[in-house]
Amino acid sequence: MSATKKFTPEIDVKLYKEFVSVAKRNGQSQRYVLEQALTFYLRNVVPSQRLVRPEVMNAFEQSVAKNRDLLERLAK
């Protein structure tokens, strides 16, 4: 069994409720869901962020936020 570390993050209430709901719906512990999410983020998201310069990523994120409605309509 691996060592564990207890921590108590504060997160958005809606996000927390969704997190608890997913764990319950899938019959999984909240710890398991959180560890899977962290593992995915650290192994997949973080490395991909290094591929693009931060200023380019910021411009992309601003563009997505500005055009969210259009992008959602196009996705349909």
C-alpha positions, 0 to 999 in steps of 0.5 A: 500500500502506498503512502498517503497525504491528507490535504483539504482543498477549497473548490467551487461548490458546483464542481464539488457537487458534480465530483461527489455525484460522479463518484456516487453514480459510478460506485467509486470513492471520492478519493479514487475519483480525485486521484484519477483526475489528478493523475490524468491532469499531471500526466496528460494536461501538464505535459501538453502545456509545455508544447505551446508558449504560455502567451499563445495558450493565453491568447487561445484561451481568451479567444475560446472564452470570447467565442464560447457561444459560437463554438457551442453552436458550431459543435451542434 
